[in-house]
Amino acid sequence: MNVTPTAIPDVLLLTPKVFGDDRGFFFESFNGRAFAASIGHDTHFVQDNHSRSGRGVLRGLHYQVEQPQGKLVRVVAGAVFDVAVDIRPGSPTCGRWVGVELTADNKQQLWIPPGLAHGFLVLSETAEFLYKTTDYYAPAHERCILWNDPVLDIHWPLAGQPILSAKDAAGMPFTVTPTGATAHAAH
């Protein structure tokens, strides 16, 4: 597996070794030892999620104020623009975002550690998105940052308006404290 740090150093782009021939391909989509070596510590995943969405659907930017979830995400059909936003108070990259294109063809995965907000935009006709999480979904603790927050200024590859759920359309603005040292999403 090839590991590429992003502009947020602990958000990692993972590219598996794919073995292919005229019959198809094979790759390890997850190996606990290799993953722990890649991120520098053991991680226990407790939940796997699978979503299917159409072109222009934008999901996010989601996070949990308690029971924060680390996520290992990938696409098994289609393509998405995947975004992680550092919202950890005191982090040197707080308020920064990274975005990568994950596709069924490139088979790349993105590791998003706990404490970051996450979202994605579907670029293909449809996309199937898989993610492993380090904690359980806790709806009472879930929050959503506006996908088009002007402070974050995420450059979504989108012409026009995305298709949003009611929850995502009602996302809250991202705010920075007067000192600029910490940030949080208002609720």
C-alpha positions in Angstrom: 0.0 0.0 0.0 1.2 3.5 -0.9 0.5 6.1 1.7 0.3 9.8 0.8 -0.1 12.5 3.4 -2.4 15.4 2.5 -2.3 19.1 3.5 -3.8 17.9 6.8 -0.9 15.5 7.7 -3.0 12.9 9.5 -5.5 12.7 6.7 -4.0 10.0 4.5 -4.6 8.9 0.9 -4.1 5.1 0.7 -3.4 3.5 -2.7 -3.5 -0.3 -2.6 -1.4 -2.7 -4.7 -3.8 -4.0 -7.3 -3.0 -7.3 -9.0 -4.8 -7.6 -12.3 -4.9 -9.6 -15.5 -7.4 -10.5 -18.3 -9.6 -12.2 -15.6 -10.0 -9.1 -13.5 -8.2 -7.8 -10.4 -7.5 -8.5 -6.8 -6.4 -6.3 -3.9 -6.6 -6.2 -0.1 -9.1 -3.5 0.6 -8.3 -3.7 4.3 -5.5 -5.3 6.4 -5.4 -4.3 10.1 -1.6 -4.6 10.4 -0.8 -2.6 7.2 -3.4 0.0 8.2 -2.0 0.4 11.7 1.5 0.8 10.3 0.2 3.4 7.8 -1.4 5.6 10.5 1.1 4.9 13.3 -1.3 3.2 15.7 -3.9 0.5 16.1 -7.5 1.4 15.2 -10.6 -0.6 15.9 -13.5 -0.2 13.4 -17.0 -0.9 14.8 -19.3 -0.1 11.9 -19.3 -0.4 8.1 -21.6 1.8 6.0 -22.6 1.7 2.3 -24.4 4.5 0.5 -25.6 4.9 -3.1 -26.2 8.4 -4.5 -26.8 10.0 -7.9 -24.8 12.7 -9.7 -24.8 16.0 -7.9 -25.7 14.6 -4.5 -23.6 16.2 -1.8 -23.6 14.6 1.6 -22.0 16.5 4.5 -20.1 18.1 6.1 -20.9 15.8 9.0 -19.2 15.2 12.4 -20.1 14.1 15.9 -19.4 16.3 19.0 -19.3 13.2 21.2 -18.2 9.8 19.9 -16.2 11.3 17.1 -15.8 8.9 14.2 -12.6 8.1 12.3 -13.5 7.1 8.8 -11.8 5.0 6.2 -13.7 5.7 3.0 -13.6 4.4 -0.6 -15.8 4.2 -3.7 -16.7 0.8 -5.3 -18.8 2.2 -8.2 -18.5 5.6 -9.8 -16.6 8.6 -8.6 -16.8 11.2 -5.8 -15.0 14.3 -4.6 -14.3 13.5 -1.0 -13.6 16.3 1.6 -12.2 16.3 5.1 -12.2 19.5 7.2 -10.1 19.9 10.3 -12.3 21.3 13.0 -10.2 20.2 16.0 -9.6 23.2 18.4 -5.9 23.9 18.8 -4.9 21.9 15.7 -2.4 23.7 13.5 -4.6 22.9 10.5 -7.9 23.8 12.1 -10.1 25.4 9.5 -8.3 23.8 6.5 -9.8 21.2 4.1 -8.5 18.6 1.8 -10.4 17.2 -1.2 -9.5 14.1 -3.3 -11.3 12.3 -6.1 -12.0 8.7 -5.1 -13.2 6.4 -7.9 -13.9 2.7 -8.4 -11.1 2.8 -11.0 -8.3 4.3 -8.8 -9.4 2.2 -5.8 -7.9 4.8 -3.4 -9.1 5.2 0.2 -9.0 8.2 2.4 -8.3 8.0 6.2 -10.1 10.7 8.1 -9.2 10.6 11.8 -11.7 11.4 14.6 -12.5 15.0 15.1 -12.7 16.1 11.4 -15.9 16.9 9.4 -16.5 14.9 6.3 -18.5 15.1 3.1 -18.6 14.1 -0.5 -20.0 15.1 -3.9 -21.0 12.5 -6.5 -19.3 13.2 -9.8 -20.5 10.2 -11.8 -24.1 9.1 -12.8 -24.2 7.1 -9.6 -21.7 6.2 -6.9 -21.5 3.6 -4.2 -19.5 4.8 -1.2 -18.2 2.5 1.6 -16.8 3.6 4.9 -15.6 2.0 8.1 -16.0 4.0 11.3 -14.1 3.9 14.6 -17.2 4.7 16.7 -21.0 4.1 16.3 -23.3 6.6 14.7 -24.8 8.8 17.4 -27.6 10.9 15.9 -27.9 13.0 19.1 -24.3 14.1 18.7 -24.2 14.6 15.0 -23.7 18.1 13.6 -23.4 19.5 10.1 -21.4 22.4 8.7 -22.7 24.2 5.6 -21.3 22.7 2.5 -20.7 26.1 1.0 -19.4 27.9 4.1 -17.5 31.0 3.0 -14.9 30.7 5.8 -13.9 27.2 4.6 -14.3 28.1 0.9 -14.3 24.5 -0.3 -13.7 24.3 -4.0 -16.4 21.7 -4.9 -16.2 20.6 -8.6 -19.8 21.6 -9.1 -21.7 23.6 -11.7 -24.8 24.9 -10.1 -26.4 23.8 -6.9 -25.9 20.3 -5.3 -28.7 18.0 -4.3 -28.9 18.1 -0.5 -30.9 16.4 2.2 -32.9 18.7 4.5 -30.4 18.1 7.2 -27.4 19.1 5.1 -29.3 22.1 3.7 -29.7 23.3 7.3 -26.0 23.0 8.1 -24.5 25.5 10.5 -21.7 28.0 9.6 -18.1 27.3 10.6 -16.8 29.9 13.1 -13.4 30.8 14.3 -12.7 32.4 17.7 -11.4 35.9 17.9 -7.8 34.6 18.6 -8.0 32.4 15.6 -6.5 29.6 17.6 -9.6 27.4 17.9 -12.6 26.8 15.8 -15.9 25.0 16.0 -19.1 24.7 14.1 -21.9 26.6 15.7 -25.0 24.7 16.7 
